[in-house]
């Protein structure tokens, strides 16, 4: 069994104010996650990713200026920068 990653995504506005925080979830699904997973050609990635969770939590009509994605190191436990997967990259570009 693969080790689960603890990933957090933070959305900020142009002034650097925090708009929302999202984290990955291995039990919760969402139709938007499924839509972008299918669009990216990976339809089995239906469980909610941190980036899409953060985008869903932003207030309607507000567009995030910057998104920071971090993960916890498996060895040391320190926070490290991370890249979005193809599914989340597609969602970020379309948002």
N, C-alpha and C positions, 0 to 999 in steps of 0.2 A: 504494500500500500504506500502511496506517495505521501510525503510529509506535507501538511497543509501550511500554506504561507499566511502570515498575518500582515495584511496590507491595509494601509490607510490612505485615503485620498482627501486632500483639502482644497476647496475652491475659494479663491480670493477675488475681490473686485479690483478696479484700477487703483484705488487708494490703499490697497494692501489689507483691507478689512476681511476677516473671515466670513464667508457666506454659508458654507456647509462643510460637514465632515462625513465621509462615508467609509465603511469598512466591508471587507468581503464576508460573504455568508455562504456556508456550505449546505444550508437547509432551505433557504428562501429563494424563490424564483420571482421573476417579473416579466410581463409581456415585452417590455422594451429590451430587456436583456436577451430574450429569445429572438427578437426581431434582428438585433445587431449580430447575434451569433450566427443566424442563418445568412445574413447579408455578407458576413466575413468568411462564410464557407465552413464554419465550425458549429453546426447546429446542436451538438451535445453540450456546449458551454452555456447551460441555461441558468445556473445558479448565480446569484447576484454578486457582481464584482464591485470593488470599492469605488472605482471611478464612476460607474453608472449609478451607484447608490448616492454618491455625492451630487451628481448632476440632477438626480430626481429630487433631492432635498433642497435645492436652490429655489427660492421663491419664484413663482411664475412671472415672467416678464423681465427678470434680471439675468443678464448674461455674465458668466464668470470671465474674468480677464486672464487668470492664471490658475493652473492646477498643479499641486505638488503631490507626488505619489511617493510614499515611503514604505519600507518593509523592515521587519526585524531580522537581523542576521541569525542564521541557525546555530552558528558556532559561538559567537560572543554575546548575542542578544542586543547589540547596538543597532540604532536606526540607520538605515542606508537608503539612498535614493533608488527609485525603481522606474522602469519603463512600462507603459501600458501594453497589454496584449493586443493582438490585431482586432479583436472584438471591441475593446474599449477605445482603441485609437479611432475606429470608425465612428463610434458614438460621440467622441470628443470633437471630431471634425464636423459632424453634422449638427451639433448642438448650437 
